[in-house]
Every structure is written in C-alpha cells, then in structure tokens.
Amino acid sequence: MKRSILSSTLIAVFMMLFQSSAFAAKEDTASEYTTKYPYIFHLVQKELWEKTLASKGTYYPPTYSQDEFTHATANPDFLLIIGNHFYKEVTGDWLCLRMSVDTLQATGVKTIFEGTEPVGDKQPDFPGTDSELFPHILGGINPSAVIQVHTVSRATDGTFLSVSDIIEGK
C-alpha cells in the first residue's frame, strides 16, 4: 500500500515538474520571438474589419469557430507567403493589422507561439512552415489592440503583392 502511494506521489510530482518546464519553455520561446519580432500581424478582409469598427465589437476571422484561435505571424517576411497560400482566392480588399503581445494582453487576450496549423480546411504546406513558430491569438481582435492598420496591395488575380510600410513583393 505504501509503495502504491509513493509511486502515485512520484508520478504526480514528475507530471507537475514536466508541465512546469514545458510551460517555461513555451514562455521562453514567446520571449525569444517577441524580442526578435516585436509585432504580431494579422491579414484581414477590409470589409470585415470595417464592420467590426462600425459595430464597436471584436473581430473574429471566418474560420475562428473551426480553428478556435486567430492566426497571425510575427515574422513580416511571411505575410505575402501566407496571403498567397491561404487567401489568394478570397476576393476583395485586404488590410494588415499590427499588434503586439502586450496590446492583445491589455484587451484580455493571450497569445501563444506554436507550429503552423490549418486555416479552416486549408493545410499549412507553404515554404518555411517548419522553420517558424506562429502567434496564435486565443480570442478575437479588439480594435484597441491594434497599433497600426496597413494597406495590402493585390494583383487582379488575387496575388498578394505588398503590405504598406512593412513588406514589398519581389
């Protein structure tokens, strides 16, 4: 009996230590990314963002209920790659929202850095997908979290070409 209790206690202690170190590793990774890339970027359809502003609400992307978080990137070099991979077929004007972990946190939203995930049913099989962690916003985007809104330029076929003041296409 004593041996069983001791084993259970040791397993519980091991699990707590493992979970704590895993949490610390995630926090260190987030800190590493926010030091290298102080901003978080989210591509948004202009029409949906304007509706959010008009309603004084919080923006949730169309795939939020399926994905259970809002996709973003910290590395601006991925903005055009992501746009062209996931959203090229989505018509209309687009914007890019610039935020930070801190401005999102000030609105009560946590951000974690993880590997790529599908956007809705579209798989994240674009170049660089394995070399980068991406910020996953665990909630919607309140306009007060946004530091700056950038214009996105697209070609007539939907190709994402540039994001004003952030990245120019090649």
N, C-alpha and C positions, 0 to 999 in steps of 0.2 A: 504494500500500500504506500509506504513512504517513498519507495523507488518510483512509483507511478506519479505521485505528487511532485517529486523532484524533477522528473522528466517533463511533466507538463509545465512546471515553472521555468525550466531551462528553455523549453521551446517558446514560451511566451516572451521571455527576455530576449532571446535571439530574434524573434519576429519584430519586437519593438526597436531593437538596435538596427536591424536591416531596414525597416521602414524609415527610421530617422536618417540613416545615411543616404538612402535613396532620395528622400526629401531634400537633404542638404545638397546632394549632387545636382538636383533639378534647380535649386536656388542658385548654386554656383554657376550653372550653365546660363541661367537667365541673366545673372550679373555680367557674365562674360559677353553675352550678346548685346546687352544694353550699353556696355562700355564701348564696344566696337561700333554698334549701330544704335544711336540714342533714340531713334524714332521708329514708330510702327506705322506701316502704310496699309491702307485697305482700298481696293478698287471698288467703286460703287456706281451703279447706274444713276445718272444725273436726275432723272425723273423720280426715282425712289428716294433719293436724298432730299430733293425739294419737297416731296410730300411729307417727309419726316420733319423738316423745318417748319412747314406750314401748320402741321398738327402739334408742334412743340412736344413731340414724342421722342421715342428711342428707335433707332434704326436696327432692324434685324434683316439680314440678307435672305433672299428667297429660299435658300437651302438650309436655313437655320434649324427648322424643326427636324430635319433629317440628320444634319451634321452635329447638332447640339453645341455649336460654338460658331464664332465668326472668324473666318480665315483672314490672315494678314501675312505680311512679310516685313522683316526688319532690314533686310539687305535690299536696297533700292535697285540693285542690278537685276533682281528677279522680277521687277514689276512688269516689264514688257513680255518676258517669257511666260509669266503667269497669265497675263491678259490674253495673250495669243493662244495659250493652251486651253484655258478654261472658258473664255468669254468671247472669242472671235465671232461666233455665230450669233451672239446676242446683239440685236440692233440698238441703235440709239446712242446718245452722247453719254460719256463716262467722266467721272471725276476720281481723284485720288485723295483720300483723307490722310492727313499726317497727324499722328498722335504720339503719345509715349506711354510706357507702362504706368508712370505716375499720374498722368492726366486721366487715364482709364480708371486707375485705382481710386482717384478722387471722386469718381461717379459710382463707386461701389462695385466695379468690375475687375476681376482678376484676370491676368494674362499668364499663360504658361508657354514654354518653348518646347516643341516636340517635333518629331519627324513629320513628313508630309502625310496628309490624309486626303481621301477623295472629296471633291466638291460635289455634293449630291451623288449622282451615279457616275460621274467622270473621274477616272483614276488619275493619280498624280504621277504620270510617267513622262515628265518633261526633263530636259537636261539639267543636271545639278540637284535633282530631287534627293539624292542620297548624301550630298555633301553639306547640307544645311539643315538647321532647325528652324521652324517657323512659329511665330507667335500665334497662339490660338486664344482668342478673346472669349472668355467664358461668360458671355452675355451679349447684349446688343451695344450699339454705339450711341451714347448720348451726345448731342451736338456740343455740349460744354467740354467734352474730352478732346475735341478736335482743335489742334493748334493752327492748322492751315489747310485750305482746300486748293488742290491743284487741278488744272485742266488737262484732260487726256486728249491727245490727237490720234485720230484713226484714219486709215485709208478707206476708200469706198467699199472695199471687200471685207471690212471689219478688222483688218490688221491693226494692232496697237503700235503706234509709231513713236510716241514720246509722252512724257509727263512733264508739264511745265515746271521749271526750276528744280527738277530732280534728275531726269534722265532723257537723253536724246537717243533716238534709234540709230542704227548703223546703216 
